[in-house]
Amino acid sequence: MSNLSRIINIEKIEVLMVNPFDEIGSPTEFISQFGNKEKYLQAVRELEVELYKVA
């Protein structure tokens, strides 16, 4: 699996159902920490940009 594939997978809400995210809470609980789903996805996109800056 390429690094790009791994990063794309973090955009999928289903990833929040696996360890270690499932230990934090449900996907709804996790996303609510960002305010809403769109803000969560924006944070993921910002993370991707930062990861690519380093890579």
Phi and psi in degrees as GROMACS dihedral restraints (atoms count N, CA, C in turn):
[ dihedral_restraints ]
;  ai    aj    ak    al  type     phi  dphi    fc
    3     4     5     6     1   -78.4    20    10
    4     5     6     7     1   163.2    20    10
    6     7     8     9     1   -61.4    20    10
    7     8     9    10     1   -36.9    20    10
    9    10    11    12     1   -60.4    20    10
   10    11    12    13     1   -42.8    20    10
   12    13    14    15     1   -61.6    20    10
   13    14    15    16     1   -39.4    20    10
   15    16    17    18     1   -65.9    20    10
   16    17    18    19     1   -40.6    20    10
   18    19    20    21     1   -69.5    20    10
   19    20    21    22     1   -41.6    20    10
   21    22    23    24     1   -58.3    20    10
   22    23    24    25     1   -37.4    20    10
   24    25    26    27     1   -63.5    20    10
   25    26    27    28     1   -26.4    20    10
   27    28    29    30     1   -71.7    20    10
   28    29    30    31     1   -14.6    20    10
   30    31    32    33     1   -77.3    20    10
   31    32    33    34     1   -17.9    20    10
   33    34    35    36     1   -81.9    20    10
   34    35    36    37     1   129.5    20    10
   36    37    38    39     1   -60.7    20    10
   37    38    39    40     1   -29.2    20    10
   39    40    41    42     1   -58.5    20    10
   40    41    42    43     1   -26.8    20    10
   42    43    44    45     1   -62.5    20    10
   43    44    45    46     1   -22.5    20    10
   45    46    47    48     1   -74.2    20    10
   46    47    48    49     1    -5.3    20    10
   48    49    50    51     1   -94.3    20    10
   49    50    51    52     1     0.2    20    10
   51    52    53    54     1  -113.6    20    10
   52    53    54    55     1   162.2    20    10
   54    55    56    57     1   -61.5    20    10
   55    56    57    58     1   136.6    20    10
   57    58    59    60     1   -92.3    20    10
   58    59    60    61     1    -3.5    20    10
   60    61    62    63     1   -63.5    20    10
   61    62    63    64     1   -35.5    20    10
   63    64    65    66     1   -64.9    20    10
   64    65    66    67     1   -21.3    20    10
   66    67    68    69     1   -75.7    20    10
   67    68    69    70     1   -22.0    20    10
   69    70    71    72     1   -78.0    20    10
   70    71    72    73     1   -36.2    20    10
   72    73    74    75     1   154.0    20    10
   73    74    75    76     1  -171.6    20    10
   75    76    77    78     1   -71.8    20    10
   76    77    78    79     1   162.5    20    10
   78    79    80    81     1   -54.2    20    10
   79    80    81    82     1   -39.0    20    10
   81    82    83    84     1   -63.2    20    10
   82    83    84    85     1   -43.7    20    10
   84    85    86    87     1   -64.3    20    10
   85    86    87    88     1   -42.4    20    10
   87    88    89    90     1   -63.4    20    10
   88    89    90    91     1   -49.2    20    10
   90    91    92    93     1   -63.4    20    10
   91    92    93    94     1   -35.5    20    10
   93    94    95    96     1   -62.8    20    10
   94    95    96    97     1   -22.0    20    10
   96    97    98    99     1   -65.7    20    10
   97    98    99   100     1   -20.6    20    10
   99   100   101   102     1   -96.8    20    10
  100   101   102   103     1    -7.1    20    10
  102   103   104   105     1   109.5    20    10
  103   104   105   106     1   -52.0    20    10
  105   106   107   108     1  -164.7    20    10
  106   107   108   109     1   177.2    20    10
  108   109   110   111     1   -62.1    20    10
  109   110   111   112     1   -42.1    20    10
  111   112   113   114     1   -63.7    20    10
  112   113   114   115     1   -40.0    20    10
  114   115   116   117     1   -67.5    20    10
  115   116   117   118     1   -36.1    20    10
  117   118   119   120     1   -61.5    20    10
  118   119   120   121     1   -48.9    20    10
  120   121   122   123     1   -63.8    20    10
  121   122   123   124     1   -34.8    20    10
  123   124   125   126     1   -64.1    20    10
  124   125   126   127     1   -41.6    20    10
  126   127   128   129     1   -62.8    20    10
  127   128   129   130     1   -39.2    20    10
  129   130   131   132     1   -63.3    20    10
  130   131   132   133     1   -44.2    20    10
  132   133   134   135     1   -63.0    20    10
  133   134   135   136     1   -40.4    20    10
  135   136   137   138     1   -64.3    20    10
  136   137   138   139     1   -38.9    20    10
  138   139   140   141     1   -62.2    20    10
  139   140   141   142     1   -43.1    20    10
  141   142   143   144     1   -59.0    20    10
  142   143   144   145     1   -44.1    20    10
  144   145   146   147     1   -60.0    20    10
  145   146   147   148     1   -45.7    20    10
  147   148   149   150     1   -65.3    20    10
  148   149   150   151     1   -39.4    20    10
  150   151   152   153     1   -63.7    20    10
  151   152   153   154     1   -40.7    20    10
  153   154   155   156     1   -70.2    20    10
  154   155   156   157     1   -28.8    20    10
  156   157   158   159     1   -61.9    20    10
  157   158   159   160     1   -38.9    20    10
  159   160   161   162     1   -76.9    20    10
  160   161   162   163     1   -38.0    20    10
